[in-house]
Amino acid sequence: MKPRTSSKSDRLDIRITPEARRLLQEAARERHTTISQFVLESALNSASTLLAERSRLGLNAKQWEAFMAALDAPPRRHARMERLLNEPTILD
């Protein structure tokens, strides 16, 4: 995932060990990029994955069938909703 804005205005400073820096340098070199760009892309990918997991729905086969049946079922009537949609509003 790439940053959405073209201008960079914020800065993130972190302290790392020399060993961590060497590891990041080597990985960045493999990707033909800078350490900063490598760390940024890696962090954004990790953040996107983490946040996507929160919105992912995990169902077993039985639960999936019940979910699909509920989606395929005809809508239920709701008297209060029908009244709300059919009554004139202050905007009418």
Backbone as XML, in Angstrom:
<?xml version="1.0"?>
<chain id="A" units="angstrom">
  <residue number="1" name="MET">
    <atom name="N" x="0.849" y="-1.179" z="0.000"/>
    <atom name="CA" x="0.000" y="0.000" z="0.000"/>
    <atom name="C" x="0.889" y="1.235" z="0.000"/>
  </residue>
  <residue number="2" name="LYS">
    <atom name="N" x="0.613" y="2.152" z="-0.866"/>
    <atom name="CA" x="1.410" y="3.373" z="-0.958"/>
    <atom name="C" x="0.675" y="4.516" z="-0.277"/>
  </residue>
  <residue number="3" name="PRO">
    <atom name="N" x="1.430" y="5.483" z="0.266"/>
    <atom name="CA" x="0.778" y="6.641" z="0.882"/>
    <atom name="C" x="-0.132" y="7.331" z="-0.138"/>
  </residue>
  <residue number="4" name="ARG">
    <atom name="N" x="-1.240" y="7.879" z="0.326"/>
    <atom name="CA" x="-2.234" y="8.471" z="-0.559"/>
    <atom name="C" x="-1.917" y="9.897" z="-0.970"/>
  </residue>
  <residue number="5" name="THR">
    <atom name="N" x="-1.055" y="10.565" z="-0.251"/>
    <atom name="CA" x="-0.734" y="11.944" z="-0.610"/>
    <atom name="C" x="0.640" y="11.976" z="-1.250"/>
  </residue>
  <residue number="6" name="SER">
    <atom name="N" x="0.832" y="12.943" z="-2.129"/>
    <atom name="CA" x="2.113" y="13.032" z="-2.820"/>
    <atom name="C" x="3.132" y="13.845" z="-2.032"/>
  </residue>
  <residue number="7" name="SER">
    <atom name="N" x="2.685" y="14.717" z="-1.153"/>
    <atom name="CA" x="3.636" y="15.503" z="-0.377"/>
    <atom name="C" x="3.775" y="14.901" z="1.018"/>
  </residue>
  <residue number="8" name="LYS">
    <atom name="N" x="4.999" y="14.757" z="1.444"/>
    <atom name="CA" x="5.275" y="14.196" z="2.770"/>
    <atom name="C" x="5.568" y="15.333" z="3.718"/>
  </residue>
  <residue number="9" name="SER">
    <atom name="N" x="4.813" y="15.406" z="4.796"/>
    <atom name="CA" x="5.026" y="16.498" z="5.733"/>
    <atom name="C" x="5.290" y="16.010" z="7.157"/>
  </residue>
  <residue number="10" name="ASP">
    <atom name="N" x="4.949" y="14.766" z="7.462"/>
    <atom name="CA" x="5.153" y="14.253" z="8.810"/>
    <atom name="C" x="6.401" y="13.390" z="8.858"/>
  </residue>
  <residue number="11" name="ARG">
    <atom name="N" x="6.956" y="13.317" z="10.047"/>
    <atom name="CA" x="8.184" y="12.562" z="10.241"/>
    <atom name="C" x="7.960" y="11.565" z="11.369"/>
  </residue>
  <residue number="12" name="LEU">
    <atom name="N" x="8.525" y="10.379" z="11.231"/>
    <atom name="CA" x="8.450" y="9.345" z="12.257"/>
    <atom name="C" x="9.869" y="8.941" z="12.604"/>
  </residue>
  <residue number="13" name="ASP">
    <atom name="N" x="10.261" y="9.146" z="13.844"/>
    <atom name="CA" x="11.611" y="8.799" z="14.291"/>
    <atom name="C" x="11.538" y="7.572" z="15.183"/>
  </residue>
  <residue number="14" name="ILE">
    <atom name="N" x="12.423" y="6.612" z="14.929"/>
    <atom name="CA" x="12.494" y="5.428" z="15.779"/>
    <atom name="C" x="13.950" y="5.146" z="16.113"/>
  </residue>
  <residue number="15" name="ARG">
    <atom name="N" x="14.151" y="4.511" z="17.239"/>
    <atom name="CA" x="15.498" y="4.102" z="17.629"/>
    <atom name="C" x="15.601" y="2.597" z="17.401"/>
  </residue>
  <residue number="16" name="ILE">
    <atom name="N" x="16.686" y="2.176" z="16.753"/>
    <atom name="CA" x="16.886" y="0.755" z="16.482"/>
    <atom name="C" x="18.322" y="0.377" z="16.812"/>
  </residue>
  <residue number="17" name="THR">
    <atom name="N" x="18.537" y="-0.894" z="16.975"/>
    <atom name="CA" x="19.886" y="-1.398" z="17.244"/>
    <atom name="C" x="20.672" y="-1.426" z="15.939"/>
  </residue>
  <residue number="18" name="PRO">
    <atom name="N" x="21.982" y="-1.450" z="16.047"/>
    <atom name="CA" x="22.803" y="-1.558" z="14.825"/>
    <atom name="C" x="22.476" y="-2.832" z="14.032"/>
  </residue>
  <residue number="19" name="GLU">
    <atom name="N" x="22.179" y="-3.907" z="14.733"/>
    <atom name="CA" x="21.832" y="-5.159" z="14.054"/>
    <atom name="C" x="20.538" y="-5.007" z="13.259"/>
  </residue>
  <residue number="20" name="ALA">
    <atom name="N" x="19.556" y="-4.326" z="13.848"/>
    <atom name="CA" x="18.287" y="-4.105" z="13.150"/>
    <atom name="C" x="18.507" y="-3.225" z="11.927"/>
  </residue>
  <residue number="21" name="ARG">
    <atom name="N" x="19.363" y="-2.224" z="12.061"/>
    <atom name="CA" x="19.645" y="-1.350" z="10.921"/>
    <atom name="C" x="20.308" y="-2.122" z="9.784"/>
  </residue>
  <residue number="22" name="ARG">
    <atom name="N" x="21.257" y="-2.980" z="10.129"/>
    <atom name="CA" x="21.922" y="-3.780" z="9.096"/>
    <atom name="C" x="20.922" y="-4.698" z="8.394"/>
  </residue>
  <residue number="23" name="LEU">
    <atom name="N" x="20.031" y="-5.291" z="9.147"/>
    <atom name="CA" x="19.020" y="-6.170" z="8.564"/>
    <atom name="C" x="18.100" y="-5.389" z="7.624"/>
  </residue>
  <residue number="24" name="LEU">
    <atom name="N" x="17.669" y="-4.216" z="8.053"/>
    <atom name="CA" x="16.814" y="-3.378" z="7.209"/>
    <atom name="C" x="17.558" y="-2.896" z="5.968"/>
  </residue>
  <residue number="25" name="GLN">
    <atom name="N" x="18.826" y="-2.551" z="6.121"/>
    <atom name="CA" x="19.622" y="-2.123" z="4.965"/>
    <atom name="C" x="19.719" y="-3.243" z="3.937"/>
  </residue>
  <residue number="26" name="GLU">
    <atom name="N" x="19.972" y="-4.450" z="4.414"/>
    <atom name="CA" x="20.090" y="-5.588" z="3.511"/>
    <atom name="C" x="18.770" y="-5.865" z="2.793"/>
  </residue>
  <residue number="27" name="ALA">
    <atom name="N" x="17.680" y="-5.819" z="3.536"/>
    <atom name="CA" x="16.367" y="-6.048" z="2.923"/>
    <atom name="C" x="16.027" y="-4.947" z="1.921"/>
  </residue>
  <residue number="28" name="ALA">
    <atom name="N" x="16.333" y="-3.711" z="2.258"/>
    <atom name="CA" x="16.061" y="-2.593" z="1.351"/>
    <atom name="C" x="16.901" y="-2.731" z="0.082"/>
  </residue>
  <residue number="29" name="ARG">
    <atom name="N" x="18.136" y="-3.149" z="0.243"/>
    <atom name="CA" x="19.007" y="-3.346" z="-0.912"/>
    <atom name="C" x="18.427" y="-4.413" z="-1.838"/>
  </residue>
  <residue number="30" name="GLU">
    <atom name="N" x="17.877" y="-5.483" z="-1.268"/>
    <atom name="CA" x="17.254" y="-6.545" z="-2.073"/>
    <atom name="C" x="16.068" y="-6.025" z="-2.872"/>
  </residue>
  <residue number="31" name="ARG">
    <atom name="N" x="15.353" y="-5.068" z="-2.312"/>
    <atom name="CA" x="14.200" y="-4.473" z="-2.991"/>
    <atom name="C" x="14.574" y="-3.277" z="-3.859"/>
  </residue>
  <residue number="32" name="HIS">
    <atom name="N" x="15.824" y="-2.942" z="-3.887"/>
    <atom name="CA" x="16.324" y="-1.798" z="-4.665"/>
    <atom name="C" x="15.611" y="-0.505" z="-4.257"/>
  </residue>
  <residue number="33" name="THR">
    <atom name="N" x="15.593" y="-0.270" z="-2.959"/>
    <atom name="CA" x="14.941" y="0.921" z="-2.422"/>
    <atom name="C" x="15.718" y="1.423" z="-1.215"/>
  </residue>
  <residue number="34" name="THR">
    <atom name="N" x="15.259" y="2.514" z="-0.648"/>
    <atom name="CA" x="15.905" y="3.058" z="0.548"/>
    <atom name="C" x="15.363" y="2.358" z="1.791"/>
  </residue>
  <residue number="35" name="ILE">
    <atom name="N" x="16.089" y="2.493" z="2.879"/>
    <atom name="CA" x="15.615" y="1.933" z="4.149"/>
    <atom name="C" x="14.282" y="2.582" z="4.520"/>
  </residue>
  <residue number="36" name="SER">
    <atom name="N" x="14.205" y="3.893" z="4.387"/>
    <atom name="CA" x="12.970" y="4.598" z="4.746"/>
    <atom name="C" x="11.781" y="4.075" z="3.947"/>
  </residue>
  <residue number="37" name="GLN">
    <atom name="N" x="11.960" y="3.938" z="2.632"/>
    <atom name="CA" x="10.860" y="3.461" z="1.799"/>
    <atom name="C" x="10.515" y="2.008" z="2.131"/>
  </residue>
  <residue number="38" name="PHE">
    <atom name="N" x="11.531" y="1.190" z="2.381"/>
    <atom name="CA" x="11.290" y="-0.203" z="2.749"/>
    <atom name="C" x="10.503" y="-0.297" z="4.051"/>
  </residue>
  <residue number="39" name="VAL">
    <atom name="N" x="10.923" y="0.459" z="5.056"/>
    <atom name="CA" x="10.237" y="0.433" z="6.353"/>
    <atom name="C" x="8.814" y="0.958" z="6.214"/>
  </residue>
  <residue number="40" name="LEU">
    <atom name="N" x="8.629" y="2.043" z="5.471"/>
    <atom name="CA" x="7.297" y="2.613" z="5.286"/>
    <atom name="C" x="6.370" y="1.626" z="4.588"/>
  </residue>
  <residue number="41" name="GLU">
    <atom name="N" x="6.825" y="1.041" z="3.479"/>
    <atom name="CA" x="5.986" y="0.086" z="2.751"/>
    <atom name="C" x="5.667" y="-1.133" z="3.605"/>
  </residue>
  <residue number="42" name="SER">
    <atom name="N" x="6.661" y="-1.633" z="4.335"/>
    <atom name="CA" x="6.440" y="-2.796" z="5.195"/>
    <atom name="C" x="5.440" y="-2.483" z="6.303"/>
  </residue>
  <residue number="43" name="ALA">
    <atom name="N" x="5.580" y="-1.323" z="6.913"/>
    <atom name="CA" x="4.671" y="-0.927" z="7.990"/>
    <atom name="C" x="3.250" y="-0.727" z="7.467"/>
  </residue>
  <residue number="44" name="LEU">
    <atom name="N" x="3.115" y="-0.100" z="6.299"/>
    <atom name="CA" x="1.783" y="0.116" z="5.727"/>
    <atom name="C" x="1.125" y="-1.198" z="5.330"/>
  </residue>
  <residue number="45" name="ASN">
    <atom name="N" x="1.897" y="-2.127" z="4.765"/>
    <atom name="CA" x="1.348" y="-3.439" z="4.427"/>
    <atom name="C" x="0.892" y="-4.173" z="5.675"/>
  </residue>
  <residue number="46" name="SER">
    <atom name="N" x="1.698" y="-4.111" z="6.720"/>
    <atom name="CA" x="1.345" y="-4.768" z="7.978"/>
    <atom name="C" x="0.083" y="-4.151" z="8.584"/>
  </residue>
  <residue number="47" name="ALA">
    <atom name="N" x="-0.002" y="-2.824" z="8.562"/>
    <atom name="CA" x="-1.176" y="-2.130" z="9.109"/>
    <atom name="C" x="-2.424" y="-2.475" z="8.308"/>
  </residue>
  <residue number="48" name="SER">
    <atom name="N" x="-2.310" y="-2.514" z="6.994"/>
    <atom name="CA" x="-3.460" y="-2.850" z="6.152"/>
    <atom name="C" x="-3.944" y="-4.262" z="6.424"/>
  </residue>
  <residue number="49" name="THR">
    <atom name="N" x="-3.013" y="-5.189" z="6.552"/>
    <atom name="CA" x="-3.371" y="-6.584" z="6.841"/>
    <atom name="C" x="-4.058" y="-6.691" z="8.191"/>
  </residue>
  <residue number="50" name="LEU">
    <atom name="N" x="-3.507" y="-6.049" z="9.195"/>
    <atom name="CA" x="-4.083" y="-6.089" z="10.534"/>
    <atom name="C" x="-5.501" y="-5.532" z="10.542"/>
  </residue>
  <residue number="51" name="LEU">
    <atom name="N" x="-5.694" y="-4.393" z="9.912"/>
    <atom name="CA" x="-7.018" y="-3.771" z="9.903"/>
    <atom name="C" x="-8.006" y="-4.561" z="9.058"/>
  </residue>
  <residue number="52" name="ALA">
    <atom name="N" x="-7.537" y="-5.188" z="7.984"/>
    <atom name="CA" x="-8.418" y="-6.011" z="7.154"/>
    <atom name="C" x="-8.899" y="-7.227" z="7.933"/>
  </residue>
  <residue number="53" name="GLU">
    <atom name="N" x="-8.064" y="-7.771" z="8.793"/>
    <atom name="CA" x="-8.456" y="-8.927" z="9.596"/>
    <atom name="C" x="-9.603" y="-8.586" z="10.542"/>
  </residue>
  <residue number="54" name="ARG">
    <atom name="N" x="-9.688" y="-7.346" z="10.958"/>
    <atom name="CA" x="-10.783" y="-6.943" z="11.851"/>
    <atom name="C" x="-12.109" y="-6.915" z="11.124"/>
  </residue>
  <residue number="55" name="SER">
    <atom name="N" x="-12.089" y="-6.706" z="9.818"/>
    <atom name="CA" x="-13.339" y="-6.598" z="9.074"/>
    <atom name="C" x="-13.662" y="-7.866" z="8.298"/>
  </residue>
  <residue number="56" name="ARG">
    <atom name="N" x="-12.832" y="-8.870" z="8.378"/>
    <atom name="CA" x="-13.047" y="-10.125" z="7.678"/>
    <atom name="C" x="-13.986" y="-11.007" z="8.491"/>
  </residue>
  <residue number="57" name="LEU">
    <atom name="N" x="-14.869" y="-11.668" z="7.813"/>
    <atom name="CA" x="-15.860" y="-12.516" z="8.449"/>
    <atom name="C" x="-15.445" y="-13.966" z="8.259"/>
  </residue>
  <residue number="58" name="GLY">
    <atom name="N" x="-15.155" y="-14.666" z="9.327"/>
    <atom name="CA" x="-14.743" y="-16.068" z="9.246"/>
    <atom name="C" x="-15.882" y="-16.989" z="9.644"/>
  </residue>
  <residue number="59" name="LEU">
    <atom name="N" x="-16.338" y="-17.810" z="8.705"/>
    <atom name="CA" x="-17.457" y="-18.712" z="8.963"/>
    <atom name="C" x="-17.075" y="-20.129" z="8.565"/>
  </residue>
  <residue number="60" name="ASN">
    <atom name="N" x="-17.581" y="-21.099" z="9.334"/>
    <atom name="CA" x="-17.409" y="-22.483" z="8.904"/>
    <atom name="C" x="-18.482" y="-22.793" z="7.857"/>
  </residue>
  <residue number="61" name="ALA">
    <atom name="N" x="-18.490" y="-24.007" z="7.318"/>
    <atom name="CA" x="-19.405" y="-24.355" z="6.226"/>
    <atom name="C" x="-20.872" y="-24.201" z="6.633"/>
  </residue>
  <residue number="62" name="LYS">
    <atom name="N" x="-21.220" y="-24.633" z="7.823"/>
    <atom name="CA" x="-22.614" y="-24.545" z="8.286"/>
    <atom name="C" x="-23.037" y="-23.082" z="8.459"/>
  </residue>
  <residue number="63" name="GLN">
    <atom name="N" x="-22.164" y="-22.292" z="9.055"/>
    <atom name="CA" x="-22.455" y="-20.871" z="9.238"/>
    <atom name="C" x="-22.562" y="-20.162" z="7.891"/>
  </residue>
  <residue number="64" name="TRP">
    <atom name="N" x="-21.717" y="-20.545" z="6.926"/>
    <atom name="CA" x="-21.759" y="-19.941" z="5.602"/>
    <atom name="C" x="-23.095" y="-20.216" z="4.920"/>
  </residue>
  <residue number="65" name="GLU">
    <atom name="N" x="-23.566" y="-21.445" z="5.023"/>
    <atom name="CA" x="-24.857" y="-21.814" z="4.430"/>
    <atom name="C" x="-25.990" y="-20.996" z="5.053"/>
  </residue>
  <residue number="66" name="ALA">
    <atom name="N" x="-25.962" y="-20.832" z="6.369"/>
    <atom name="CA" x="-26.995" y="-20.044" z="7.053"/>
    <atom name="C" x="-26.918" y="-18.580" z="6.626"/>
  </residue>
  <residue number="67" name="PHE">
    <atom name="N" x="-25.712" y="-18.070" z="6.480"/>
    <atom name="CA" x="-25.520" y="-16.689" z="6.053"/>
    <atom name="C" x="-26.065" y="-16.481" z="4.641"/>
  </residue>
  <residue number="68" name="MET">
    <atom name="N" x="-25.733" y="-17.388" z="3.740"/>
    <atom name="CA" x="-26.201" y="-17.288" z="2.355"/>
    <atom name="C" x="-27.724" y="-17.426" z="2.284"/>
  </residue>
  <residue number="69" name="ALA">
    <atom name="N" x="-28.297" y="-18.314" z="3.102"/>
    <atom name="CA" x="-29.755" y="-18.472" z="3.126"/>
    <atom name="C" x="-30.418" y="-17.180" z="3.590"/>
  </residue>
  <residue number="70" name="ALA">
    <atom name="N" x="-29.823" y="-16.524" z="4.579"/>
    <atom name="CA" x="-30.380" y="-15.262" z="5.067"/>
    <atom name="C" x="-30.297" y="-14.185" z="3.988"/>
  </residue>
  <residue number="71" name="LEU">
    <atom name="N" x="-29.217" y="-14.159" z="3.228"/>
    <atom name="CA" x="-29.086" y="-13.177" z="2.156"/>
    <atom name="C" x="-30.077" y="-13.442" z="1.025"/>
  </residue>
  <residue number="72" name="ASP">
    <atom name="N" x="-30.337" y="-14.714" z="0.741"/>
    <atom name="CA" x="-31.235" y="-15.090" z="-0.349"/>
    <atom name="C" x="-32.708" y="-15.016" z="0.031"/>
  </residue>
  <residue number="73" name="ALA">
    <atom name="N" x="-32.998" y="-14.977" z="1.311"/>
    <atom name="CA" x="-34.390" y="-14.957" z="1.771"/>
    <atom name="C" x="-35.061" y="-13.645" z="1.381"/>
  </residue>
  <residue number="74" name="PRO">
    <atom name="N" x="-36.368" y="-13.698" z="1.125"/>
    <atom name="CA" x="-37.073" y="-12.452" z="0.808"/>
    <atom name="C" x="-37.049" y="-11.511" z="2.012"/>
  </residue>
  <residue number="75" name="PRO">
    <atom name="N" x="-37.105" y="-10.224" z="1.758"/>
    <atom name="CA" x="-37.063" y="-9.283" z="2.887"/>
    <atom name="C" x="-38.303" y="-9.423" z="3.763"/>
  </residue>
  <residue number="76" name="ARG">
    <atom name="N" x="-38.093" y="-9.193" z="5.041"/>
    <atom name="CA" x="-39.223" y="-9.219" z="5.976"/>
    <atom name="C" x="-39.901" y="-7.864" z="5.970"/>
  </residue>
  <residue number="77" name="ARG">
    <atom name="N" x="-41.182" y="-7.878" z="6.202"/>
    <atom name="CA" x="-41.933" y="-6.621" z="6.279"/>
    <atom name="C" x="-41.788" y="-6.046" z="7.683"/>
  </residue>
  <residue number="78" name="HIS">
    <atom name="N" x="-41.624" y="-4.751" z="7.725"/>
    <atom name="CA" x="-41.519" y="-4.035" z="8.989"/>
    <atom name="C" x="-42.542" y="-2.909" z="8.943"/>
  </residue>
  <residue number="79" name="ALA">
    <atom name="N" x="-43.607" y="-3.069" z="9.709"/>
    <atom name="CA" x="-44.706" y="-2.106" z="9.670"/>
    <atom name="C" x="-44.231" y="-0.684" z="9.993"/>
  </residue>
  <residue number="80" name="ARG">
    <atom name="N" x="-43.387" y="-0.556" z="10.988"/>
    <atom name="CA" x="-42.922" y="0.788" z="11.355"/>
    <atom name="C" x="-42.087" y="1.412" z="10.246"/>
  </residue>
  <residue number="81" name="MET">
    <atom name="N" x="-41.266" y="0.597" z="9.579"/>
    <atom name="CA" x="-40.454" y="1.117" z="8.481"/>
    <atom name="C" x="-41.353" y="1.523" z="7.311"/>
  </residue>
  <residue number="82" name="GLU">
    <atom name="N" x="-42.354" y="0.712" z="7.003"/>
    <atom name="CA" x="-43.282" y="1.060" z="5.925"/>
    <atom name="C" x="-43.996" y="2.373" z="6.225"/>
  </residue>
  <residue number="83" name="ARG">
    <atom name="N" x="-44.444" y="2.527" z="7.476"/>
    <atom name="CA" x="-45.121" y="3.762" z="7.865"/>
    <atom name="C" x="-44.181" y="4.959" z="7.737"/>
  </residue>
  <residue number="84" name="LEU">
    <atom name="N" x="-42.949" y="4.779" z="8.185"/>
    <atom name="CA" x="-41.963" y="5.855" z="8.099"/>
    <atom name="C" x="-41.734" y="6.279" z="6.651"/>
  </residue>
  <residue number="85" name="LEU">
    <atom name="N" x="-41.637" y="5.318" z="5.759"/>
    <atom name="CA" x="-41.361" y="5.633" z="4.367"/>
    <atom name="C" x="-42.577" y="6.164" z="3.622"/>
  </residue>
  <residue number="86" name="ASN">
    <atom name="N" x="-43.765" y="5.889" z="4.098"/>
    <atom name="CA" x="-44.972" y="6.324" z="3.411"/>
    <atom name="C" x="-45.583" y="7.613" z="3.972"/>
  </residue>
  <residue number="87" name="GLU">
    <atom name="N" x="-45.226" y="7.991" z="5.176"/>
    <atom name="CA" x="-45.787" y="9.214" z="5.762"/>
    <atom name="C" x="-45.080" y="10.438" z="5.196"/>
  </residue>
  <residue number="88" name="PRO">
    <atom name="N" x="-45.820" y="11.522" z="5.027"/>
    <atom name="CA" x="-45.175" y="12.768" z="4.564"/>
    <atom name="C" x="-44.195" y="13.273" z="5.635"/>
  </residue>
  <residue number="89" name="THR">
    <atom name="N" x="-43.155" y="13.910" z="5.162"/>
    <atom name="CA" x="-42.165" y="14.471" z="6.076"/>
    <atom name="C" x="-42.267" y="15.974" z="6.078"/>
  </residue>
  <residue number="90" name="ILE">
    <atom name="N" x="-41.491" y="16.626" z="6.911"/>
    <atom name="CA" x="-41.507" y="18.081" z="6.935"/>
    <atom name="C" x="-40.934" y="18.674" z="5.656"/>
  </residue>
  <residue number="91" name="LEU">
    <atom name="N" x="-40.253" y="17.850" z="4.875"/>
    <atom name="CA" x="-39.671" y="18.305" z="3.613"/>
    <atom name="C" x="-40.648" y="18.190" z="2.446"/>
  </residue>
  <residue number="92" name="ASP">
    <atom name="N" x="-41.768" y="17.476" z="2.655"/>
    <atom name="CA" x="-42.755" y="17.301" z="1.571"/>
    <atom name="C" x="-43.622" y="18.531" z="1.434"/>
  </residue>
</chain>
